[in-house]
Amino acid sequence: CTHTHTHTHTTVELNSQDIEGDFAEVQRRQGSKQANERRDCELRPIVTNDRIAASSELPTIAVTNFRSLSPRIQNVKDDMLLRDLDVLIGSETWQKDSNQKLKSDIEELLQVYGIDYISCPRPNKKRGGGVAILVNTKRFSITKINVLVPSRLEVVWGMLRPKVLSKNATFKECIFAGIYSPPNYKKNNALQTHLISTMHHLLTLHPQAAYCIGGDHNSLPLQPI
């Protein structure tokens, strides 16, 4: 018995013009799609956040405990400039009211690097204490406010102002209070009264001012303030 297998071969002829036409059509579609994507990007509205724009005008603030500023002044200066801090509130400067030369030396050294320094030394001869506000003068200036601080309280008051007022500026001036309340401080009631009464008084003189109180408060109750 003889079986005969027949194989049928189909020949497909490819036209080079058809291939080129199909390739051109693919390119055209891809180009059209990319053009539409670019158009969408160009026409898409940019959403801005006014709060983000306003926050860029606010000072960058940090609070620290120096545990004696004089031997650490280079590190403090480097830290402020490296982190681009505008305001640094520091307690325990260990600056004494009787040592005006130390105060002048600190002020002069910091001014070389564009940092202003206002302070309140510990009013007695006890070790430690003292508080200061340091301001990077690149964007802000600070003026010490002459406030009568009750005896034995460690508080320094200053008025911070931006050097350039832009349309996004949220304040023209800001009242700063740097404080130091030692652990188990027996004068906390007097400190509270001083902070509240002085802040109210200053806000009547500068009703549009912002305000900031910072420092090492330890056991000082903050709720009344």
ROSE-4610 file (N, C-alpha, C; in Angstrom, 1 decimal, always signed):
// ROSE-4610
residu = [C/C/C/T/T/T/H/H/H/T/T/T/H/H/H/T/T/T/H/H/H/T/T/T/H/H/H/T/T/T/T/T/T/V/V/V/E/E/E/L/L/L/N/N/N/S/S/S/Q/Q/Q/D/D/D/I/I/I/E/E/E/G/G/G/D/D/D/F/F/F/A/A/A/E/E/E/V/V/V/Q/Q/Q/R/R/R/R/R/R/Q/Q/Q/G/G/G/S/S/S/K/K/K/Q/Q/Q/A/A/A/N/N/N/E/E/E/R/R/R/R/R/R/D/D/D/C/C/C/E/E/E/L/L/L/R/R/R/P/P/P/I/I/I/V/V/V/T/T/T/N/N/N/D/D/D/R/R/R/I/I/I/A/A/A/A/A/A/S/S/S/S/S/S/E/E/E/L/L/L/P/P/P/T/T/T/I/I/I/A/A/A/V/V/V/T/T/T/N/N/N/F/F/F/R/R/R/S/S/S/L/L/L/S/S/S/P/P/P/R/R/R/I/I/I/Q/Q/Q/N/N/N/V/V/V/K/K/K/D/D/D/D/D/D/M/M/M/L/L/L/L/L/L/R/R/R/D/D/D/L/L/L/D/D/D/V/V/V/L/L/L/I/I/I/G/G/G/S/S/S/E/E/E/T/T/T/W/W/W/Q/Q/Q/K/K/K/D/D/D/S/S/S/N/N/N/Q/Q/Q/K/K/K/L/L/L/K/K/K/S/S/S/D/D/D/I/I/I/E/E/E/E/E/E/L/L/L/L/L/L/Q/Q/Q/V/V/V/Y/Y/Y/G/G/G/I/I/I/D/D/D/Y/Y/Y/I/I/I/S/S/S/C/C/C/P/P/P/R/R/R/P/P/P/N/N/N/K/K/K/K/K/K/R/R/R/G/G/G/G/G/G/G/G/G/V/V/V/A/A/A/I/I/I/L/L/L/V/V/V/N/N/N/T/T/T/K/K/K/R/R/R/F/F/F/S/S/S/I/I/I/T/T/T/K/K/K/I/I/I/N/N/N/V/V/V/L/L/L/V/V/V/P/P/P/S/S/S/R/R/R/L/L/L/E/E/E/V/V/V/V/V/V/W/W/W/G/G/G/M/M/M/L/L/L/R/R/R/P/P/P/K/K/K/V/V/V/L/L/L/S/S/S/K/K/K/N/N/N/A/A/A/T/T/T/F/F/F/K/K/K/E/E/E/C/C/C/I/I/I/F/F/F/A/A/A/G/G/G/I/I/I/Y/Y/Y/S/S/S/P/P/P/P/P/P/N/N/N/Y/Y/Y/K/K/K/K/K/K/N/N/N/N/N/N/A/A/A/L/L/L/Q/Q/Q/T/T/T/H/H/H/L/L/L/I/I/I/S/S/S/T/T/T/M/M/M/H/H/H/H/H/H/L/L/L/L/L/L/T/T/T/L/L/L/H/H/H/P/P/P/Q/Q/Q/A/A/A/A/A/A/Y/Y/Y/C/C/C/I/I/I/G/G/G/G/G/G/D/D/D/H/H/H/N/N/N/S/S/S/L/L/L/P/P/P/L/L/L/Q/Q/Q/P/P/P/I/I/I]
num = [1/1/1/2/2/2/3/3/3/4/4/4/5/5/5/6/6/6/7/7/7/8/8/8/9/9/9/10/10/10/11/11/11/12/12/12/13/13/13/14/14/14/15/15/15/16/16/16/17/17/17/18/18/18/19/19/19/20/20/20/21/21/21/22/22/22/23/23/23/24/24/24/25/25/25/26/26/26/27/27/27/28/28/28/29/29/29/30/30/30/31/31/31/32/32/32/33/33/33/34/34/34/35/35/35/36/36/36/37/37/37/38/38/38/39/39/39/40/40/40/41/41/41/42/42/42/43/43/43/44/44/44/45/45/45/46/46/46/47/47/47/48/48/48/49/49/49/50/50/50/51/51/51/52/52/52/53/53/53/54/54/54/55/55/55/56/56/56/57/57/57/58/58/58/59/59/59/60/60/60/61/61/61/62/62/62/63/63/63/64/64/64/65/65/65/66/66/66/67/67/67/68/68/68/69/69/69/70/70/70/71/71/71/72/72/72/73/73/73/74/74/74/75/75/75/76/76/76/77/77/77/78/78/78/79/79/79/80/80/80/81/81/81/82/82/82/83/83/83/84/84/84/85/85/85/86/86/86/87/87/87/88/88/88/89/89/89/90/90/90/91/91/91/92/92/92/93/93/93/94/94/94/95/95/95/96/96/96/97/97/97/98/98/98/99/99/99/100/100/100/101/101/101/102/102/102/103/103/103/104/104/104/105/105/105/106/106/106/107/107/107/108/108/108/109/109/109/110/110/110/111/111/111/112/112/112/113/113/113/114/114/114/115/115/115/116/116/116/117/117/117/118/118/118/119/119/119/120/120/120/121/121/121/122/122/122/123/123/123/124/124/124/125/125/125/126/126/126/127/127/127/128/128/128/129/129/129/130/130/130/131/131/131/132/132/132/133/133/133/134/134/134/135/135/135/136/136/136/137/137/137/138/138/138/139/139/139/140/140/140/141/141/141/142/142/142/143/143/143/144/144/144/145/145/145/146/146/146/147/147/147/148/148/148/149/149/149/150/150/150/151/151/151/152/152/152/153/153/153/154/154/154/155/155/155/156/156/156/157/157/157/158/158/158/159/159/159/160/160/160/161/161/161/162/162/162/163/163/163/164/164/164/165/165/165/166/166/166/167/167/167/168/168/168/169/169/169/170/170/170/171/171/171/172/172/172/173/173/173/174/174/174/175/175/175/176/176/176/177/177/177/178/178/178/179/179/179/180/180/180/181/181/181/182/182/182/183/183/183/184/184/184/185/185/185/186/186/186/187/187/187/188/188/188/189/189/189/190/190/190/191/191/191/192/192/192/193/193/193/194/194/194/195/195/195/196/196/196/197/197/197/198/198/198/199/199/199/200/200/200/201/201/201/202/202/202/203/203/203/204/204/204/205/205/205/206/206/206/207/207/207/208/208/208/209/209/209/210/210/210/211/211/211/212/212/212/213/213/213/214/214/214/215/215/215/216/216/216/217/217/217/218/218/218/219/219/219/220/220/220/221/221/221/222/222/222/223/223/223/224/224/224/225/225/225]
x = [+0.9/+0.0/+0.9/+0.6/+1.5/+0.7/+1.3/+0.7/+1.5/+0.7/+1.3/+1.0/+2.1/+1.9/+2.1/+1.2/+1.3/+1.5/+2.5/+2.8/+2.5/+1.6/+1.3/+2.1/+2.8/+3.6/+3.0/+2.8/+2.2/+3.3/+3.4/+4.4/+3.8/+4.4/+3.9/+4.9/+4.4/+5.3/+5.1/+6.2/+6.2/+6.6/+5.8/+6.0/+6.8/+7.9/+8.8/+8.0/+7.2/+6.5/+5.4/+4.8/+3.8/+4.5/+5.7/+6.4/+6.8/+7.3/+7.7/+6.4/+5.3/+4.1/+3.6/+3.6/+3.2/+4.2/+5.5/+6.4/+6.2/+5.9/+5.7/+4.4/+3.4/+2.2/+2.4/+3.2/+3.5/+4.3/+5.2/+6.0/+5.1/+4.1/+3.2/+2.4/+1.9/+1.0/+1.8/+3.0/+3.9/+4.2/+4.5/+4.8/+3.6/+2.4/+1.1/+0.9/+1.1/+0.9/+1.8/+3.1/+4.1/+3.7/+3.2/+2.9/+1.7/+0.7/-0.4/+0.0/+1.0/+1.5/+2.2/+3.0/+3.6/+2.6/+1.6/+0.5/-0.2/-0.4/-1.1/-0.2/+1.1/+2.0/+2.0/+2.0/+2.1/+0.8/-0.3/-1.6/-2.0/-1.4/-1.8/-1.4/-2.4/-2.1/-1.2/-0.4/+0.5/-0.2/-0.4/-1.1/-0.1/-0.3/+0.6/-0.1/+0.7/+0.2/+0.7/-0.2/+0.2/+0.9/+0.5/+1.1/+2.6/+2.8/+4.2/+5.1/+4.5/+5.2/+5.5/+4.4/+4.6/+5.6/+5.6/+6.5/+8.0/+8.3/+9.7/+10.2/+9.2/+9.6/+9.8/+9.4/+9.5/+10.9/+11.3/+12.7/+12.8/+14.0/+14.3/+14.8/+14.2/+14.5/+14.9/+15.9/+16.3/+16.6/+16.4/+16.6/+17.7/+18.6/+19.7/+20.1/+20.8/+21.4/+22.9/+23.6/+25.0/+25.9/+25.5/+26.4/+27.8/+27.7/+28.9/+29.2/+28.9/+29.0/+30.4/+31.2/+32.5/+33.4/+33.6/+34.5/+33.9/+32.6/+31.9/+31.5/+31.9/+31.4/+31.7/+32.8/+33.1/+32.2/+31.9/+31.0/+29.6/+29.2/+27.8/+27.7/+28.7/+28.7/+28.7/+29.5/+29.5/+28.2/+27.6/+26.3/+25.2/+25.2/+24.2/+24.3/+25.5/+25.8/+25.6/+26.0/+25.8/+24.3/+23.6/+22.1/+21.3/+21.9/+21.2/+20.1/+20.5/+19.5/+19.5/+18.2/+18.1/+18.1/+17.6/+17.5/+17.9/+18.8/+19.1/+18.9/+18.0/+17.8/+18.6/+19.5/+20.4/+20.4/+20.2/+20.3/+21.6/+21.8/+23.1/+24.3/+24.3/+25.5/+26.7/+26.4/+27.3/+28.1/+27.3/+27.9/+27.5/+28.4/+28.2/+27.9/+27.1/+26.8/+28.0/+28.9/+30.1/+31.2/+31.1/+32.1/+31.7/+31.7/+31.3/+32.3/+33.6/+34.5/+34.2/+33.8/+33.4/+32.2/+31.3/+30.1/+30.5/+31.4/+31.9/+32.7/+33.5/+34.3/+33.4/+32.4/+31.4/+30.7/+30.2/+29.5/+30.4/+31.6/+32.6/+32.9/+33.2/+33.5/+32.4/+31.1/+30.0/+29.7/+29.9/+29.6/+30.5/+31.7/+32.6/+31.9/+31.1/+30.4/+29.0/+28.6/+27.3/+26.2/+26.6/+25.6/+25.5/+24.3/+24.1/+23.7/+24.1/+24.0/+23.4/+22.3/+21.8/+21.6/+21.8/+21.8/+21.4/+21.1/+20.8/+21.6/+22.7/+23.5/+22.8/+23.3/+22.8/+23.1/+22.1/+22.3/+23.1/+23.3/+24.1/+25.4/+26.1/+27.4/+27.4/+26.2/+26.1/+26.5/+27.0/+27.5/+26.4/+26.7/+25.7/+24.7/+23.6/+22.6/+22.9/+22.0/+22.1/+21.4/+21.0/+20.2/+20.6/+20.5/+20.9/+20.1/+20.0/+19.4/+20.4/+20.7/+21.7/+20.9/+21.2/+20.5/+21.4/+21.2/+22.0/+21.4/+22.3/+21.8/+21.7/+21.8/+21.6/+20.2/+19.2/+17.8/+17.1/+17.6/+16.9/+17.8/+17.2/+18.0/+17.2/+18.0/+17.3/+17.8/+16.9/+17.2/+16.8/+17.6/+17.3/+16.2/+15.2/+14.1/+14.4/+14.5/+14.8/+13.6/+13.5/+12.4/+13.0/+12.4/+12.8/+12.5/+13.5/+13.4/+13.6/+12.6/+12.7/+14.0/+14.4/+15.7/+15.6/+16.7/+17.0/+16.2/+15.5/+14.9/+15.8/+15.9/+16.8/+16.0/+15.8/+14.9/+15.6/+15.6/+16.1/+15.0/+14.7/+13.7/+14.3/+13.8/+14.3/+13.2/+13.4/+12.5/+13.2/+12.6/+13.2/+12.4/+13.2/+12.6/+13.2/+12.5/+13.1/+13.7/+14.8/+15.6/+14.9/+14.2/+13.5/+12.0/+11.1/+9.7/+9.2/+8.8/+8.2/+6.7/+6.1/+4.6/+4.1/+5.0/+4.6/+5.0/+5.5/+5.9/+4.7/+4.8/+3.7/+3.8/+4.9/+5.0/+6.1/+5.9/+6.9/+7.9/+7.4/+8.3/+7.8/+8.7/+8.4/+9.0/+8.3/+8.8/+9.3/+10.6/+11.2/+11.5/+11.3/+11.7/+12.5/+13.7/+14.6/+14.6/+14.3/+14.1/+15.0/+15.3/+15.9/+15.3/+14.7/+14.1/+14.8/+15.6/+16.4/+15.5/+16.0/+15.2/+14.7/+13.4/+12.8/+12.9/+12.7/+12.9/+11.8/+12.2/+11.2/+10.6/+11.1/+10.6/+9.7/+9.2/+8.4/+7.2/+6.5/+5.3/+5.7/+6.8/+7.2/+7.6/+8.2/+8.6/+7.4/+6.4/+5.1/+4.5/+4.4/+3.8/+4.5/+5.8/+6.7/+6.4/+6.4/+6.3/+4.9/+3.9/+2.5/+2.3/+2.7/+2.4/+3.3/+4.5/+5.4/+4.9/+4.5/+4.1/+2.8/+1.9/+0.7/+1.0/+2.0/+2.4/+3.0/+3.9/+4.6/+3.6/+2.6/+1.6/+0.7/+0.5/-0.3/+0.5/+1.9/+2.7/+2.9/+2.9/+3.1/+2.0/+0.8/-0.3/-0.3/+0.5/+0.6/+1.8/+2.5/+3.7/+3.4/+4.2/+4.2/+5.0/+5.0/+5.8/+6.2/+7.3/+7.9/+8.6/+8.3/+9.0/+9.6/+10.9/+11.7/+12.8/+13.2/+14.3/+14.2/+14.9/+15.0/+14.0/+12.8/+11.8/+11.8/+12.3/+12.4/+11.0/+10.8/+9.5/+8.5/+8.8/+7.9/+6.7/+5.5/+4.2/+4.0/+3.7/+3.6/+2.1/+1.2/-0.2/-0.7/-0.4/-0.9/-0.3/+0.9/+1.6/+1.0]
y = [-1.2/+0.0/+1.2/+2.1/+3.2/+4.5/+5.3/+6.6/+7.7/+8.7/+9.8/+11.1/+11.8/+13.0/+14.2/+15.1/+16.3/+17.5/+18.2/+19.5/+20.7/+21.5/+22.7/+23.9/+24.6/+25.7/+27.0/+27.9/+29.2/+30.3/+30.9/+31.9/+33.3/+34.1/+35.4/+36.4/+37.2/+38.2/+39.5/+40.1/+41.3/+42.5/+43.4/+44.6/+45.6/+46.1/+47.0/+48.3/+48.7/+50.0/+49.9/+48.7/+48.5/+48.6/+47.9/+47.9/+49.4/+50.1/+51.5/+52.3/+52.0/+52.8/+52.5/+51.2/+50.8/+51.4/+51.4/+52.0/+53.5/+54.1/+55.6/+55.9/+55.0/+55.2/+55.0/+54.1/+53.9/+55.1/+55.6/+56.8/+58.0/+58.1/+59.2/+59.2/+58.0/+57.8/+58.1/+57.6/+57.8/+59.3/+59.9/+61.4/+62.2/+61.8/+62.4/+62.3/+61.0/+60.7/+61.6/+61.6/+62.4/+63.9/+64.4/+65.8/+66.1/+65.2/+65.3/+65.4/+64.5/+64.4/+65.7/+66.3/+67.5/+68.7/+68.6/+69.6/+69.6/+68.4/+68.2/+68.8/+68.6/+69.1/+70.6/+71.1/+72.6/+73.3/+72.6/+73.2/+73.0/+72.0/+71.7/+72.8/+73.4/+74.5/+74.2/+75.1/+74.9/+75.3/+74.4/+74.7/+75.2/+76.4/+77.0/+77.0/+76.9/+76.9/+78.2/+79.1/+80.3/+80.1/+79.1/+78.8/+78.4/+77.6/+77.2/+78.4/+79.3/+80.5/+81.4/+81.5/+82.4/+81.8/+80.4/+79.8/+80.1/+80.3/+80.6/+81.9/+82.8/+84.1/+84.0/+82.9/+82.8/+82.4/+82.9/+82.5/+81.1/+80.5/+79.2/+79.3/+78.7/+78.9/+77.6/+77.7/+76.5/+76.9/+76.0/+76.2/+75.2/+75.7/+74.8/+75.2/+74.3/+74.6/+74.6/+75.7/+75.9/+75.1/+75.1/+74.6/+75.3/+76.6/+77.5/+77.8/+79.1/+79.4/+79.7/+80.4/+80.9/+79.8/+78.6/+77.7/+76.9/+77.2/+76.5/+77.4/+78.6/+79.7/+79.4/+78.8/+78.4/+77.3/+76.3/+75.3/+75.8/+76.7/+77.3/+78.1/+78.9/+79.7/+78.8/+77.7/+76.8/+76.1/+75.7/+75.0/+75.9/+77.2/+78.1/+78.3/+78.5/+78.8/+77.5/+76.3/+75.1/+74.7/+74.9/+74.6/+75.7/+76.9/+78.0/+78.5/+78.5/+79.0/+80.5/+81.0/+82.5/+82.9/+82.1/+82.5/+81.3/+81.5/+80.5/+81.1/+80.4/+80.8/+79.8/+80.3/+79.5/+79.8/+78.8/+79.0/+78.5/+78.8/+78.5/+79.0/+80.3/+80.9/+80.9/+80.9/+81.0/+82.4/+83.3/+84.7/+85.4/+86.1/+86.8/+88.3/+88.9/+90.3/+91.1/+90.6/+91.4/+91.4/+90.4/+90.2/+90.8/+92.1/+92.8/+92.6/+92.3/+92.0/+90.7/+89.7/+88.5/+88.7/+89.5/+89.8/+90.5/+91.5/+92.2/+91.3/+90.4/+89.5/+88.6/+88.1/+87.2/+88.0/+89.2/+90.0/+90.3/+90.7/+91.0/+89.8/+88.7/+87.5/+87.0/+87.0/+86.6/+87.6/+88.9/+89.9/+89.7/+89.2/+88.9/+88.0/+87.1/+86.1/+86.4/+87.7/+88.1/+87.6/+87.4/+87.0/+88.0/+88.5/+89.5/+88.7/+89.3/+88.6/+89.5/+89.2/+89.9/+88.9/+89.3/+88.4/+89.0/+88.1/+88.4/+87.5/+88.0/+87.1/+86.8/+85.8/+85.5/+86.7/+87.2/+88.4/+88.2/+87.0/+86.8/+86.1/+85.7/+85.1/+83.6/+83.0/+81.6/+81.1/+79.8/+79.2/+78.9/+79.0/+78.6/+79.7/+79.3/+80.3/+81.2/+82.2/+83.1/+82.6/+83.6/+83.3/+84.3/+83.8/+84.7/+84.4/+85.3/+85.2/+85.5/+84.6/+84.8/+84.9/+85.9/+86.0/+86.2/+85.3/+85.4/+86.6/+87.6/+88.9/+88.9/+87.7/+87.6/+88.0/+87.5/+87.8/+88.7/+88.7/+89.4/+90.2/+91.2/+92.0/+91.9/+92.1/+92.1/+93.3/+93.8/+94.9/+94.5/+94.7/+94.4/+95.4/+94.8/+95.7/+95.9/+97.2/+97.6/+97.4/+96.2/+95.8/+95.6/+96.2/+96.0/+94.6/+93.8/+92.4/+92.3/+91.7/+91.7/+90.9/+91.2/+90.7/+89.1/+88.5/+87.1/+86.3/+87.0/+86.4/+86.4/+85.4/+85.3/+85.3/+86.5/+86.7/+87.8/+87.6/+88.7/+88.9/+90.1/+90.5/+91.1/+90.8/+91.4/+91.5/+92.5/+92.7/+92.2/+91.2/+90.7/+91.3/+91.7/+92.3/+91.7/+91.4/+91.0/+92.1/+91.9/+93.0/+93.3/+92.4/+92.6/+92.2/+93.1/+92.7/+92.3/+91.1/+90.7/+90.6/+90.3/+90.2/+89.0/+88.1/+86.9/+87.0/+88.1/+88.3/+88.2/+87.4/+87.1/+88.1/+88.7/+89.7/+90.7/+91.9/+93.0/+93.0/+92.5/+92.4/+91.3/+90.8/+89.6/+89.8/+89.8/+89.9/+88.6/+88.6/+87.4/+87.5/+86.4/+86.3/+85.1/+85.2/+84.0/+83.9/+82.7/+82.5/+81.3/+81.4/+80.2/+80.1/+79.0/+78.6/+77.4/+77.6/+76.5/+75.4/+74.2/+73.1/+73.5/+73.1/+73.4/+74.9/+75.7/+77.2/+77.7/+78.4/+79.0/+80.3/+80.8/+82.1/+81.9/+80.7/+80.4/+81.3/+81.5/+82.4/+83.8/+84.3/+85.6/+85.7/+84.6/+84.5/+84.5/+83.7/+83.7/+85.1/+85.7/+87.0/+88.0/+88.0/+88.9/+88.6/+87.4/+87.0/+87.5/+87.2/+87.5/+89.0/+89.7/+91.1/+91.9/+91.5/+92.2/+91.9/+90.7/+90.4/+91.2/+91.3/+92.1/+93.5/+94.1/+95.5/+95.7/+94.8/+95.0/+94.8/+94.0/+93.8/+95.0/+95.7/+97.0/+98.0/+98.0/+98.9/+98.5/+97.2/+96.6/+95.6/+96.1/+95.1/+94.2/+94.5/+93.6/+92.6/+92.7/+91.9/+90.4/+89.5/+88.1/+88.0/+86.9/+86.7/+85.3/+85.1/+83.8/+83.8/+82.8/+82.6/+81.3/+81.3/+80.0/+79.9/+78.8/+78.6/+77.3/+77.2/+76.0/+76.3/+75.7/+76.1/+75.1/+73.9/+72.9/+72.7/+73.1/+72.8/+74.0/+75.0/+76.2/+75.7/+75.9/+75.5/+76.5/+75.9/+76.7/+77.1/+76.3/+76.6/+78.0/+78.6/+79.9/+80.9/+80.6/+81.6/+81.4]
z = [+0.0/+0.0/+0.0/-0.9/-1.0/-0.6/+0.3/+0.8/+0.2/-0.3/-0.9/-0.1/+0.4/+1.2/+0.3/+0.4/-0.4/+0.5/+0.3/+1.2/+0.3/+0.9/+0.2/+0.8/+0.0/+0.5/+0.0/+0.9/+0.6/+0.5/-0.5/-0.7/-0.5/+0.5/+0.8/+0.3/-0.6/-1.2/-0.4/+0.1/+0.9/+0.0/+0.0/-0.8/+0.1/-0.3/+0.4/+0.6/-0.3/-0.1/+1.0/+1.1/+2.2/+3.5/+3.6/+4.9/+5.3/+4.4/+4.6/+5.0/+4.4/+4.7/+6.1/+6.5/+7.9/+8.9/+8.7/+9.6/+9.8/+8.6/+8.7/+9.5/+9.4/+10.1/+11.6/+12.0/+13.4/+14.0/+13.2/+13.7/+13.8/+12.9/+12.9/+14.2/+14.5/+15.7/+17.0/+17.0/+18.2/+18.4/+17.3/+17.3/+17.8/+17.3/+17.7/+19.2/+19.7/+21.1/+22.0/+21.6/+22.3/+22.3/+21.2/+21.1/+22.0/+22.0/+22.9/+24.4/+24.7/+26.1/+26.5/+25.5/+25.8/+25.9/+25.1/+25.2/+26.5/+27.0/+28.3/+29.4/+29.3/+30.3/+30.3/+29.0/+28.9/+29.4/+29.2/+29.5/+30.9/+31.6/+33.0/+33.9/+34.6/+35.5/+36.7/+37.1/+38.2/+39.5/+40.4/+41.6/+42.6/+43.1/+44.1/+45.5/+46.5/+47.9/+48.6/+48.9/+49.6/+50.9/+51.6/+52.9/+52.7/+51.7/+51.5/+51.1/+50.3/+49.9/+51.1/+52.0/+53.2/+54.2/+54.3/+55.2/+54.9/+53.6/+53.3/+53.8/+54.2/+54.7/+56.3/+56.9/+58.3/+58.7/+59.9/+60.4/+60.8/+60.6/+61.1/+62.5/+63.4/+64.9/+65.5/+66.4/+67.2/+68.6/+69.5/+70.9/+71.4/+72.3/+72.7/+74.2/+74.8/+76.1/+75.9/+76.1/+75.8/+76.8/+78.0/+79.1/+79.0/+78.9/+78.8/+77.3/+76.9/+75.5/+75.1/+76.0/+75.6/+74.9/+75.6/+74.9/+73.7/+73.5/+72.4/+71.3/+71.4/+70.5/+69.0/+68.7/+67.3/+66.8/+67.6/+67.3/+67.1/+67.9/+67.8/+66.5/+66.2/+65.0/+63.8/+63.8/+62.6/+62.5/+63.6/+63.5/+63.0/+63.4/+62.9/+61.4/+60.9/+59.5/+58.6/+59.2/+58.4/+58.3/+59.3/+59.2/+58.7/+58.4/+57.9/+58.9/+60.2/+61.2/+61.2/+61.3/+61.5/+62.9/+63.8/+65.2/+66.1/+67.0/+68.0/+69.4/+70.2/+71.6/+72.4/+73.2/+74.0/+75.5/+76.3/+77.8/+78.3/+79.6/+80.3/+79.5/+79.3/+78.6/+79.6/+80.9/+82.0/+81.9/+81.4/+81.3/+82.6/+83.2/+84.5/+84.2/+85.0/+84.9/+85.1/+86.0/+86.3/+85.3/+84.3/+83.3/+82.0/+81.9/+80.6/+79.5/+79.8/+78.8/+78.0/+78.7/+78.1/+77.2/+77.6/+76.8/+75.5/+75.6/+74.5/+73.5/+74.1/+73.2/+72.4/+73.1/+72.4/+71.2/+71.5/+70.6/+69.3/+69.6/+68.5/+67.6/+68.3/+67.5/+66.6/+67.1/+66.4/+65.2/+65.5/+64.5/+63.2/+63.4/+62.3/+61.3/+61.8/+61.0/+60.7/+60.9/+60.6/+61.6/+62.8/+63.8/+65.0/+65.2/+66.3/+67.6/+68.7/+70.0/+71.0/+71.6/+72.8/+73.9/+75.2/+76.3/+77.6/+78.5/+79.9/+80.7/+81.4/+82.2/+83.5/+84.2/+85.5/+86.5/+87.2/+87.9/+89.2/+89.7/+90.9/+90.6/+91.6/+91.4/+91.3/+91.3/+91.2/+89.9/+89.9/+88.7/+87.7/+86.4/+85.4/+85.0/+84.4/+84.1/+82.9/+82.7/+81.6/+80.4/+79.6/+78.3/+77.3/+76.0/+74.9/+73.6/+72.8/+71.4/+70.4/+69.5/+68.4/+67.1/+66.2/+65.0/+63.8/+62.8/+61.6/+60.8/+60.6/+60.0/+58.5/+57.9/+56.4/+56.0/+56.8/+56.4/+57.5/+58.7/+59.8/+60.6/+61.3/+62.3/+63.6/+64.7/+66.0/+66.8/+67.6/+68.5/+69.9/+70.8/+72.2/+72.7/+73.3/+73.9/+75.3/+75.7/+77.1/+78.0/+78.5/+79.4/+80.8/+81.8/+83.2/+83.6/+83.8/+84.2/+85.7/+86.4/+87.9/+88.3/+89.5/+90.0/+90.0/+89.6/+89.6/+88.5/+87.7/+86.5/+85.3/+84.6/+83.4/+82.1/+81.6/+80.4/+79.6/+78.2/+77.3/+76.3/+76.0/+75.0/+73.8/+72.6/+71.4/+70.3/+69.4/+68.3/+67.0/+66.4/+65.1/+63.9/+62.9/+61.7/+60.5/+59.5/+58.2/+57.5/+56.9/+56.2/+54.9/+54.2/+53.0/+53.2/+52.9/+53.0/+51.6/+51.4/+50.2/+50.3/+49.2/+49.2/+50.0/+50.2/+51.0/+52.5/+52.9/+54.3/+55.2/+56.2/+57.2/+58.4/+58.6/+59.7/+59.3/+59.9/+59.8/+61.0/+62.1/+63.3/+64.2/+64.9/+65.8/+67.2/+68.2/+69.6/+70.1/+70.5/+71.0/+72.4/+73.2/+74.6/+74.7/+75.2/+75.5/+77.0/+77.5/+79.0/+79.4/+80.7/+81.4/+82.8/+83.0/+84.3/+84.8/+85.8/+86.4/+86.9/+87.1/+87.7/+89.1/+89.4/+90.7/+91.1/+90.1/+90.3/+91.2/+92.2/+93.2/+92.7/+91.6/+91.0/+89.8/+89.6/+88.4/+88.3/+89.5/+89.5/+89.0/+89.5/+89.1/+87.7/+87.2/+85.8/+84.9/+85.3/+84.5/+84.4/+85.6/+85.6/+84.7/+84.8/+84.0/+82.5/+82.1/+80.7/+80.1/+80.9/+80.5/+80.4/+81.5/+81.5/+80.5/+80.3/+79.4/+78.0/+77.6/+76.3/+76.0/+76.9/+76.7/+76.4/+77.2/+77.1/+75.7/+75.3/+74.0/+72.8/+73.0/+71.9/+71.8/+72.9/+72.7/+72.0/+72.1/+71.4/+70.0/+69.7/+68.4/+68.1/+67.8/+67.7/+66.6/+65.5/+64.4/+64.5/+65.6/+65.7/+66.0/+65.5/+65.9/+67.2/+67.8/+69.0/+69.2/+69.9/+70.1/+71.5/+72.3/+73.6/+73.5/+73.8/+73.8/+74.8/+75.1/+76.1/+76.8/+77.9/+78.8/+79.9/+79.9/+80.9/+82.0/+81.9/+83.0/+83.6/+84.8/+85.5/+85.4/+84.6/+84.4/+83.7/+84.3/+83.7/+82.5/+81.3/+80.1/+79.8/+80.3/+80.0/+80.3/+81.4/+81.6/+80.7/+80.1/+79.2/+77.8]
